[in-house]
Amino acid sequence: MTNSNTQYKLTAKDFKQINTRSLFAFQLGWNYERMQNSGYLYTILPQLRKIYGDGTPELKEMMKTQTQFFNTSPFFNTIITGIDLAIEEKEGLKGKNTVNGLKVGLMGAFASIGDSIFAALIPTIFGALAAAMGKEGNPIGLFIWVIANLAICVFRWKQLHFAYEKGTALVTEMRDKLNALTDAATILGVFMVGALVATMINIKFAWTPQIGGVTMDIQNNLDMIIPKLLPALIVGFVYWLLGKKGMTSTKAILIVLVLCVALGGLGILAKA
């Protein structure tokens, strides 16, 4: 193996190995104490051995550094990895404090951006589109979902080398662009969630009470005021439930299920 005094430069084979480990094993060692620390070290351990030499004191020191607390979006983690390795390749053990600061400073920002876009926004948009098309018997929805996920994997694969080439300059260059992208994605996500509520929650008031011999169509009156008000109220109710202490998504689903069955049995609610 390379000794600690030799400056090793990463190759295409190294990038392929890092990306493969990141895609398939980055979160396998997730734990409640230090989150993704073991996965991060596993991802770059072969390259650390080449940079510092196998079994050297420098390698052991950097392995300890890389097993500190780490938690970020798995969709953006290789950006941090690329910058990290660019620093270590150039500075070696002298760059330890820089690497620590880099990981601490970026993991929180990338966690919120990456998860909001790739774990929430994109699945909501393309999942709703695919589900709507599948509901109508259109198989194209399945291909849309598969292509969207493959595109995410390609994005994750390409960003490592890009970050490595850019090095630390990437942090300052991308700051404004990432903020603008996050704001735009948030607005788009709000629109998509609203469309999803209106199209996928098909429920209405079936109860038509009689007042003074006149039948009152509650659903028709609500539609004249605000169409799809009942689905919006149900979503608001679930959101309120999830804010309660001890409430989980599973409990919320069971509560909504029981209420819908009970109210449906009483003739108050029905499928639209």
C-alpha positions in Angstrom: 0.0 0.0 0.0 1.0 3.6 -0.4 3.0 5.0 2.5 2.1 8.2 4.3 4.8 10.2 2.6 3.5 9.5 -0.9 1.0 11.8 -2.4 -1.7 9.6 -3.8 -4.1 10.9 -6.5 -7.6 9.4 -6.7 -8.4 7.5 -10.0 -11.6 6.7 -11.8 -11.6 3.3 -10.1 -11.6 5.0 -6.7 -14.5 7.2 -7.6 -16.5 4.1 -8.8 -15.7 2.3 -5.6 -16.8 5.3 -3.4 -20.0 5.8 -5.4 -20.9 2.1 -5.2 -20.4 2.0 -1.5 -22.3 5.2 -1.0 -25.3 4.0 -3.0 -25.6 0.6 -1.4 -24.0 0.7 2.0 -23.8 4.3 3.3 -26.6 3.9 5.9 -26.1 0.2 6.7 -24.2 1.1 9.9 -26.6 3.8 11.0 -26.8 4.1 14.8 -28.4 6.4 17.4 -25.1 7.5 18.9 -23.2 8.8 15.9 -25.7 8.3 13.1 -23.9 7.8 9.7 -20.3 7.8 11.0 -19.5 4.2 10.3 -21.1 4.4 6.8 -19.0 7.5 6.0 -15.8 5.8 7.1 -16.6 2.6 5.2 -17.3 4.6 2.0 -13.8 6.2 1.9 -11.7 3.7 3.9 -9.9 2.1 0.8 -8.9 5.6 -0.3 -7.7 6.6 3.1 -5.5 3.5 3.1 -4.0 4.6 -0.2 -3.5 8.2 1.0 -2.0 7.5 4.4 -0.7 3.9 4.0 -2.1 0.7 5.5 -1.6 0.4 9.2 0.2 3.8 9.7 -0.4 6.1 12.7 -1.7 8.7 10.3 -4.4 6.3 9.0 -5.5 5.4 12.5 -5.7 9.1 13.4 -7.9 9.9 10.4 -10.1 6.9 11.0 -10.8 8.2 14.5 -11.6 11.6 13.0 -13.9 10.1 10.4 -15.9 8.1 13.0 -17.1 11.3 14.8 -20.8 12.2 14.7 -22.0 12.6 11.1 -25.6 12.9 9.7 -26.6 14.4 6.4 -28.8 13.7 3.4 -27.7 10.5 1.6 -28.5 12.3 -1.6 -25.8 14.9 -1.0 -23.3 13.1 1.2 -20.8 12.5 -1.6 -20.4 16.2 -2.2 -18.9 16.4 1.3 -17.0 13.2 0.6 -15.5 14.7 -2.6 -14.4 17.9 -0.9 -13.1 15.9 2.1 -10.9 13.7 -0.1 -9.6 16.6 -2.1 -8.4 18.2 1.1 -6.9 15.0 2.5 -5.2 14.2 -0.8 -3.5 17.6 -0.8 -2.9 18.3 2.9 -2.8 14.8 4.5 -3.0 14.7 8.2 -2.5 18.5 8.4 -6.0 19.0 6.9 -7.7 17.1 9.8 -9.2 20.2 11.4 -10.3 21.5 8.0 -12.1 18.2 7.3 -13.8 18.3 10.7 -15.0 21.8 10.2 -16.1 21.0 6.6 -18.2 18.0 7.8 -19.8 19.9 10.7 -20.5 23.0 8.7 -22.1 21.3 5.7 -23.9 18.2 7.0 -26.8 20.2 8.5 -27.3 22.4 5.5 -27.2 19.5 3.0 -29.4 17.4 5.3 -32.3 19.9 5.1 -31.8 20.7 1.4 -31.3 17.1 0.2 -34.1 15.5 2.2 -36.6 18.2 1.4 -35.9 17.9 -2.4 -35.1 14.3 -2.9 -36.8 12.5 0.0 -40.0 14.7 0.1 -40.5 16.9 -3.0 -39.6 14.6 -5.9 -41.3 11.5 -4.5 -44.4 13.7 -3.9 -44.4 15.1 -7.4 -43.5 12.0 -9.4 -45.2 9.6 -7.0 -48.5 11.5 -7.3 -48.2 11.6 -11.1 -47.4 7.9 -11.4 -50.2 7.0 -8.9 -52.7 9.1 -10.8 -51.7 7.5 -14.1 -51.6 4.0 -12.7 -55.1 4.6 -11.2 -56.3 5.3 -14.7 -54.7 2.1 -16.0 -51.8 4.0 -17.8 -48.5 2.0 -17.4 -46.5 5.1 -18.3 -46.8 6.1 -14.7 -44.6 3.2 -13.7 -41.8 4.2 -16.1 -42.0 7.8 -15.0 -41.4 6.7 -11.4 -38.5 4.4 -12.4 -36.9 7.1 -14.6 -37.1 9.7 -11.8 -35.4 7.4 -9.3 -32.7 6.4 -11.9 -32.1 10.1 -12.5 -31.5 10.6 -8.8 -29.0 7.8 -8.7 -27.1 9.3 -11.7 -27.1 12.7 -9.9 -25.6 11.1 -6.8 -23.0 9.3 -8.9 -21.9 12.4 -10.8 -21.6 14.8 -7.9 -18.7 13.0 -6.2 -16.2 13.8 -9.0 -17.6 17.3 -9.5 -17.1 18.1 -5.8 -13.6 16.5 -5.8 -12.6 18.7 -8.7 -14.1 21.9 -7.2 -12.7 21.2 -3.7 -13.5 23.8 -1.0 -14.4 26.5 -3.6 -17.7 24.6 -4.2 -19.0 25.6 -0.8 -19.0 29.3 -1.5 -19.9 28.9 -5.2 -23.1 26.8 -4.5 -24.4 28.7 -1.5 -26.7 31.2 -3.3 -27.7 28.6 -6.0 -28.7 26.1 -3.4 -30.8 28.6 -1.4 -32.6 29.7 -4.6 -33.2 26.0 -5.6 -34.6 25.2 -2.1 -37.0 28.2 -2.2 -38.3 27.2 -5.7 -38.6 23.6 -4.7 -40.6 24.5 -1.6 -43.1 26.6 -3.6 -43.5 23.8 -6.1 -44.0 21.3 -3.3 -46.8 23.3 -1.8 -48.6 23.4 -5.2 -48.1 19.6 -5.7 -49.4 18.8 -2.2 -52.5 20.9 -2.8 -53.1 19.1 -6.1 -52.5 15.7 -4.5 -55.1 16.5 -1.7 -57.7 17.6 -4.2 -57.3 14.7 -6.7 -56.4 11.7 -4.5 -58.7 12.1 -1.4 -62.1 11.1 -2.8 -64.6 11.6 0.1 -67.8 13.6 0.5 -70.6 14.2 2.9 -73.4 11.7 2.3 -75.6 13.0 5.0 -78.6 15.1 3.7 -80.7 16.2 6.7 -84.2 17.5 6.3 -85.0 20.8 7.9 -88.7 21.9 7.7 -89.4 19.5 4.9 -86.5 20.8 2.9 -83.6 18.5 2.2 -80.2 20.1 2.8 -77.4 18.9 0.5 -74.4 19.6 2.7 -71.8 18.6 0.1 -73.3 20.7 -2.6 -73.3 23.7 -0.2 -69.7 23.2 0.6 -68.7 22.9 -3.0 -70.3 26.3 -3.7 -68.2 27.8 -0.9 -64.9 26.0 -1.3 -64.6 22.9 -3.5 -62.7 20.0 -2.0 -63.0 21.5 1.5 -63.6 18.1 3.2 -60.3 16.5 1.9 -58.4 19.7 3.0 -60.0 19.4 6.5 -59.0 15.7 6.7 -55.4 16.6 5.8 -55.5 19.4 8.4 -56.8 16.9 11.0 -54.0 14.5 10.3 -51.4 17.3 10.5 -52.9 18.3 13.8 -52.7 14.7 15.1 -49.1 14.3 14.1 -48.2 17.4 16.2 -49.5 15.6 19.3 -47.0 14.1 21.8 -46.6 10.4 21.3 -48.5 10.4 18.0 -47.0 8.4 15.1 -48.0 8.2 11.5 -49.2 4.6 12.1 -51.5 5.8 14.9 -52.8 8.6 12.8 -53.6 6.3 9.9 -55.5 3.9 12.3 -57.5 6.9 13.8 -58.5 8.1 10.4 -59.4 4.6 9.3 -61.6 4.0 12.3 -63.3 7.4 12.0 -64.0 6.9 8.2 -65.4 3.4 8.8 -67.6 4.6 11.6 -68.9 7.7 9.8 -69.4 5.8 6.6 -71.4 3.2 8.5 -73.6 5.9 9.9 -74.1 7.3 6.5 -72.4 10.6 7.2 -69.5 10.1 4.8 -69.2 8.3 1.5 -66.8 7.9 -1.4 -67.0 10.7 -3.9 
